[in-house]
Amino acid sequence: MELYINNRWTECYGNSYIAEAIAWSETGNHASIYTTGVTAEEADAKLMSALRELELIPQKATKDR
């Protein structure tokens, strides 16, 4: 599977920003994931969080205390 993410794809529609990621499988199937936010940064952050939750990208590194 290939995952395509590009923060330049985040666009404003009406009063919301929409971020998008596209996943393509080796057999030609694909899926799009969209998130919305009040700002482009919020939409992008929500998208990255969703992709982590779906285990499509690594979790953020955490510092040991």
C-alpha positions in Angstrom: 0.0 0.0 0.0 1.2 3.5 -0.7 0.0 6.5 1.3 0.0 10.0 -0.1 -0.2 13.0 2.2 0.5 16.6 1.2 -0.3 19.6 3.4 -0.6 21.7 0.2 -3.7 19.7 -0.6 -5.5 21.3 2.4 -8.0 23.8 1.0 -10.7 26.1 2.3 -14.3 25.3 1.5 -16.8 27.7 2.9 -15.8 28.3 6.5 -13.8 25.1 6.9 -10.4 23.7 5.8 -10.3 20.2 4.5 -7.1 18.0 4.7 -6.9 14.8 2.6 -4.8 11.6 2.5 -5.0 8.9 -0.2 -4.1 5.3 0.2 -3.5 3.1 -2.9 -3.3 -0.7 -2.7 -1.2 -2.9 -5.0 -4.4 -4.3 -6.5 -5.7 -0.8 -7.6 -8.1 -0.1 -4.7 -7.9 3.2 -3.0 -9.3 5.1 -0.1 -9.4 8.8 0.8 -9.5 10.1 4.3 -10.7 13.7 4.9 -10.7 15.8 8.0 -11.9 19.3 8.7 -10.8 22.2 10.9 -11.3 25.9 11.5 -7.7 26.4 10.3 -5.5 24.5 7.8 -3.2 23.6 10.7 -6.1 22.1 12.7 -7.3 20.1 9.7 -3.8 18.8 9.1 -3.3 17.9 12.8 -6.6 16.0 12.8 -5.6 14.1 9.7 -2.2 13.1 11.1 -3.9 12.0 14.4 -6.4 9.9 12.4 -3.7 8.3 10.4 -1.8 7.4 13.6 -4.9 5.9 15.1 -5.4 3.8 12.0 -1.7 2.8 12.3 -0.9 4.1 8.9 1.9 6.2 10.2 4.1 5.8 13.3 3.1 7.2 16.6 4.7 10.4 17.8 7.9 9.9 19.8 7.5 10.6 23.5 10.1 11.8 25.9 10.8 9.7 29.0 10.3 11.6 32.2 
